[in-house]
Structure formats: structure tokens, C-alpha cells
């Protein structure tokens, strides 16, 4: 199959990025600047999910990526109960599916609340990341003795603000279901979710809790159509 020079260059660039990720090297920040939010909907009961979990762990090393793994609970009835699954994760995925006119499946990756791809499709994920525009609202987090201070700039319209606390990594030996006998490694697992409120889009400064020991947290600003308009991460430490 022939390729135009531009297509060959784009293909070569994707190959370089993929090779860097496979080698554990984080590529430089993309041209659009700012973070890209990756939300993986996954389950320990899904035999197609381990490659997506591993890929999310690799992508999370990039300086331009904020990664979260939401473990859904609808696989639990098939023989293995995922210890990290939650009803909130399932409901969040269903809300995205309605908004993006998609089926509910795993592994599914939502990018900036606006695009949905198969969570193990590295080429498709890289394409969407590279095309993503910078988020319009600047969000910063700073640690204090009592918790965390969130500062957000003005948004173009009303926003919903969500706080997600995550565990960086876990390994689990599965003893039933589709992954029976496997030892799964998973990353950025959402363990706590808190809706901080809905605001008119004006700039804000407010305090929230710090994550627990060894945990990180992410603040997400989303518009009414679930698009992410601002995000910031407080890593463990």
C-alpha cells in the first residue's frame, strides 16, 4: 500500500511515539499544550481489558496526560467481583454513552469527555490526543496544611466540578471469571468520587480535602454536555 509523504510522516511519528511508550519513555508534551484527560472504563472480569489497563499505565507517565481508570460493576455478575468496581463508574460510563451516542462496553476510553475509542487501540488514542485542543479553563491545585486549594479560571458557561481520588497502582490475582488465574496490574484506579458543585462559570478559589496517604486526586471541570473544560492533578506525595 502506498502513502503520501505527509501520511508517511504521520505514520512514522505515531510509530516513534508507540515505540517510546512501549519502552517506558514519556514523549514530550503535544503541540496543543495543557493536559488531556483519559478516562478508561474497565473491569477485572473482562478478558479484553488487561491490555488497555497496561496501556493506560504507560500513557499516564506522559506529562500531558491525566489518566483515570473507572472500574464498572456490570461484569461482577459473571463470576468475579472486581474489588474496585463501583456503581458510580457504571453510571458515569452510561452518561458518556448517551452523550456520545455509543454502546456501553469495555475497555472504553473517553478523551476529554468528547471522544470515545477502544481502550486498547493505541493508534486511535494517539490520534485523538494529538488532535485535542487545549482545555479552555486553567485549573491549579496547591497543598496546604489543611488540605488542597483549587483555583479555576472563568469558564465559557456553567460547569460541574468533580473530585476523583485514585490509587496509583494495584496488582490482583483473579480466581474466577474470564481472567481466572491471571495476575492483573492496574493503574490510576478511582476509589472515591465527590461532586463539588455546579457553578455559573465564574472564576473560583476554594478548599477541598487532600487525598489519603499514597493516593492522588484529580479535579475535573465539565460542561453540561460532559466535555472536560479544565482539569488538574495532585499526584501522591
SULHUQUI-V558611 format. One record per residue. RES is the residue in one letter. OMEGA is omega in degrees with one decimal (* if undefined). D_CENTER is the distance of its C-alpha to the mean C-alpha in Angstrom with 1 decimal. Layout:
RES OMEGA D_CENTER
RES OMEGA D_CENTER
This chain:
X 179.8 34.7
X 177.5 35.2
X 172.3 32.7
X 178.3 33.5
X 179.4 33.3
X 179.0 30.2
X 178.6 28.5
X 179.5 29.5
X 179.5 28.1
X 179.0 24.7
X -179.4 24.8
X -179.9 25.9
X 178.0 23.1
X 179.6 20.4
X 179.0 22.5
X 179.1 22.6
X -179.2 18.9
X 179.6 18.4
X 178.7 21.3
X 179.2 19.9
X -179.8 16.6
X -180.0 18.8
X 179.5 21.0
X -179.6 18.4
X -178.8 19.1
X 177.1 16.5
X 175.6 17.6
X -179.5 18.7
X -177.8 16.6
X -174.8 16.8
X -176.6 19.7
X 178.7 17.9
X 178.4 17.0
X -176.7 14.6
X 168.7 10.8
X -176.3 8.5
X 178.1 5.2
X 178.0 2.9
X -179.6 2.7
X 174.6 5.4
X -166.1 8.6
X 177.1 11.1
X 174.2 14.4
X 178.5 16.9
X -175.1 19.5
X -177.1 18.2
X 178.5 20.0
X -171.6 17.8
X -177.1 14.6
X 176.7 15.5
X 178.2 15.2
X 177.0 11.7
X 180.0 10.9
X 179.6 13.0
X 178.4 11.5
X 177.7 8.0
X 177.8 10.2
X -179.0 12.1
X -179.1 9.7
X 177.8 8.5
X -177.3 12.2
X -179.0 12.3
X -177.9 13.5
X -176.2 11.9
X 166.7 8.2
X -172.3 5.9
X 175.4 3.4
X 175.0 3.4
X 177.8 5.9
X -179.8 8.1
X -176.5 11.5
X -175.2 13.8
X -175.0 17.5
X 172.6 19.3
X -172.2 19.8
X -176.4 21.6
X -173.6 24.9
X 171.0 25.3
X 179.5 26.5
X 178.7 23.7
X 179.8 22.1
X -177.0 18.6
X -179.1 19.0
X -177.4 15.4
X 178.9 15.5
X 174.5 15.8
X 179.5 17.3
X 179.2 14.8
X 178.7 12.0
X 180.0 14.5
X 178.0 15.6
X 178.3 12.3
X 179.7 11.9
X 177.2 15.6
X 176.2 15.4
X -178.9 13.0
X 177.7 15.5
X -176.2 18.4
X -175.8 17.2
X 177.5 16.3
X -175.3 19.3
X 168.7 17.7
X 174.0 18.5
X -177.4 16.5
X 172.6 15.8
X -5.9 13.9
X 179.3 12.1
X -179.4 10.4
X 176.9 7.5
X -175.4 7.2
X -178.9 7.2
X 179.3 8.4
X -170.3 9.5
X -177.8 12.2
X 179.7 12.0
X 178.4 11.5
X 174.5 12.3
X -171.2 13.0
X 178.4 10.4
X -177.6 13.2
X -174.3 14.6
X -177.9 14.2
X 179.9 16.7
X 179.6 15.2
X 179.8 11.7
X 179.9 13.8
X -178.8 15.9
X 178.3 13.4
X -177.9 11.9
X -178.5 15.6
X -173.7 16.6
X 175.9 14.2
X 176.7 16.3
X 177.5 15.9
X -171.8 14.6
X -175.4 18.0
X 177.7 17.8
X 177.2 17.9
X 176.6 16.5
X 178.5 17.8
X 176.1 17.9
X -179.3 21.0
X 172.2 22.2
X 178.0 25.5
X -175.2 27.9
X -177.0 26.9
X -175.8 23.1
X 174.3 20.8
X 178.8 21.8
X 174.0 19.5
X 179.8 20.9
X 177.6 19.8
X 179.7 21.8
X 179.0 23.3
X -179.5 21.2
X -179.9 22.9
X -179.9 23.0
X 180.0 22.1
X 169.6 18.7
X -175.7 17.0
X -175.9 15.5
X 174.3 13.1
X 179.4 12.9
X 177.9 10.4
X -175.7 12.0
X 167.5 10.7
X -176.2 12.8
X -173.5 12.3
X 172.5 13.9
X 171.1 16.3
X -175.9 18.8
X 172.3 20.3
X -175.9 23.5
X -175.1 23.5
X 176.5 27.0
X 176.7 26.9
X -173.7 25.3
X -179.6 24.0
X -178.6 22.8
X 178.1 26.1
X -177.7 27.0
X 170.8 23.8
X -172.7 22.2
X 174.9 18.5
X -175.2 16.2
X -168.1 12.7
X 174.3 10.2
X -172.8 8.0
X 179.5 9.5
X -178.0 9.5
X -177.9 13.3
X -179.9 14.3
X 179.5 13.6
X 173.5 16.0
X -177.0 16.9
X 175.4 18.6
X 175.8 20.4
X -175.2 21.1
X -173.7 22.9
X 179.9 25.0
X 177.0 23.0
X 179.5 25.4
X -176.6 24.4
X 170.6 23.8
X -177.1 24.1
X -179.9 23.6
X 174.2 23.2
X -177.4 20.8
X 170.5 20.6
X 174.1 19.6
X 179.2 17.3
X 179.1 19.4
X 179.3 20.9
X -178.4 18.6
X 171.3 15.4
X 176.8 13.0
X -179.5 11.7
X 171.5 9.7
X 179.5 11.7
X 170.7 10.5
X -178.4 13.4
X 176.3 13.6
X -176.3 16.8
X 179.3 18.7
X 175.2 17.3
X 175.0 13.7
X 177.0 13.0
X -179.4 11.1
X 176.9 14.1
X -178.7 13.2
X 174.3 10.9
X -177.8 11.8
X 170.9 11.1
X -176.4 14.0
X 177.3 13.8
X 178.2 16.2
X * 19.8
